[in-house]
Amino acid sequence: MPDTAVNPTSEVELKLPDDPRVTPLVRRLATEHWEILRDGALRSGMPIVAAWMDIYVDREDRTLFFVPVHCDVTFEESWDFRRSLNSRVEAWFHGLSPAEREVAGLIPVSVVGLKRADGRANGA
């Protein structure tokens, strides 16, 4: 796990794969959602460690673009942080066109707490 003192939240970038399935629209929507999270983290002091995109094809042959955002906090703290941003994320989502909303629905973003409640790393 990266050291947050070496890699502060302000320097963490969303890593997107060099893959033709990551279209300009997917790239834009993932980046916009990421910027909402990073801005909230900077305002609240949430220590983001890393963020990237993984591509998965489900049983119905739909391509999904998972974005895990790892934070140096507990699960409960990461959950509270994510909930604190719900209104901003919802406003952004509802401001998209119907076609953009459909694509954004294929880009789930998860905020992951890397620490256990007792302060040890949880192995995520």
ZAVEXLO-46721 format. One line per 10 residues: number of its first residue (from 1); for each residue z, x, y of C-alpha. Coordinates in Angstrom, 2 decimals. Example, Ala and Ser with C-alpha at 12.3 -4.5 7.8 and 13.67 -1.06 7.14 Angstrom:
// residues 2
1> 7.80/12.30/-4.50; 7.14/13.67/-1.06
// end
This chain:
// residues 124
1> 0.00/0.00/0.00; -0.92/1.46/3.41; 1.87/2.42/5.78; 1.96/-0.07/8.67; 3.16/2.67/11.02; -0.11/4.54/10.30; -2.28/1.44/10.24; -0.90/-1.07/12.78; -2.17/-4.65/12.87; -4.22/-3.95/16.01
11> -6.32/-1.43/14.05; -6.85/-3.46/10.86; -10.40/-4.74/10.51; -11.74/-7.39/8.16; -13.78/-5.53/5.54; -16.90/-7.48/4.61; -19.03/-6.45/1.64; -22.58/-5.24/2.08; -24.01/-8.05/-0.02; -27.00/-10.30/0.75
21> -24.87/-13.37/-0.04; -22.79/-12.56/3.05; -25.24/-14.19/5.42; -24.94/-13.91/9.20; -23.31/-17.38/9.21; -20.76/-16.43/6.52; -20.06/-13.19/8.40; -19.58/-15.03/11.71; -17.32/-17.75/10.30; -15.16/-15.29/8.34
31> -14.84/-13.08/11.41; -13.92/-16.00/13.70; -11.20/-17.16/11.27; -9.98/-13.57/10.91; -9.76/-13.18/14.71; -7.52/-16.27/14.92; -5.21/-14.73/12.29; -5.20/-11.28/13.83; -4.55/-12.65/17.32; -1.63/-14.69/15.96
41> -0.31/-11.63/14.15; -0.49/-9.51/17.27; 1.33/-12.18/19.29; 4.06/-12.70/16.69; 4.46/-9.15/15.42; 3.20/-10.02/11.92; 2.36/-6.68/10.22; -1.10/-7.08/8.68; -1.83/-4.25/6.26; -5.36/-5.06/5.09
51> -7.99/-7.82/4.99; -11.22/-7.97/3.04; -13.68/-10.35/1.43; -14.24/-10.78/-2.31; -17.16/-12.81/-3.65; -16.74/-15.14/-6.62; -19.19/-17.51/-8.33; -17.48/-20.56/-9.85; -18.42/-22.66/-12.88; -20.68/-24.90/-10.77
61> -22.55/-21.76/-9.62; -21.11/-22.04/-6.08; -20.54/-18.77/-4.30; -17.08/-18.53/-2.74; -15.99/-15.87/-0.26; -12.25/-15.20/-0.66; -10.48/-13.45/2.22; -7.01/-12.15/1.33; -4.96/-10.93/4.30; -2.11/-8.73/3.09
71> 1.00/-8.58/5.26; 4.07/-6.39/4.96; 6.44/-9.39/4.75; 7.83/-11.77/2.11; 5.95/-14.77/0.71; 8.09/-17.11/2.79; 7.37/-15.20/6.00; 3.64/-15.13/5.26; 3.70/-18.88/4.55; 5.52/-19.59/7.82
81> 3.05/-17.40/9.73; 0.05/-19.19/8.21; 1.55/-22.61/9.03; 2.19/-21.51/12.61; -1.57/-21.05/13.03; -2.62/-24.36/11.47; -3.35/-26.11/14.77; -5.52/-23.23/16.04; -7.41/-22.98/12.75; -7.90/-26.77/12.62
91> -9.19/-26.85/16.22; -11.64/-24.04/15.41; -12.77/-25.79/12.20; -13.28/-29.17/13.89; -15.29/-27.48/16.64; -17.86/-26.35/14.08; -21.00/-28.31/13.29; -21.01/-30.23/9.97; -23.23/-27.56/8.39; -20.90/-24.79/9.60
101> -17.87/-26.69/8.27; -19.51/-26.90/4.87; -19.98/-23.13/4.79; -16.49/-22.47/6.21; -15.13/-24.48/3.27; -16.54/-21.79/0.98; -14.48/-19.09/2.74; -10.82/-19.59/1.78; -8.44/-17.30/3.67; -5.04/-16.48/2.16
111> -2.16/-14.75/3.91; -0.31/-12.76/1.24; 3.23/-11.43/1.64; 3.61/-8.07/-0.09; 7.43/-7.89/-0.14; 9.90/-9.64/-2.36; 12.84/-11.38/-0.72; 15.00/-8.37/-1.68; 12.64/-6.08/0.30; 10.85/-4.48/-2.65
121> 7.07/-4.61/-3.00; 5.94/-7.56/-5.13; 2.99/-5.74/-6.71; 0.27/-7.86/-5.04
// end
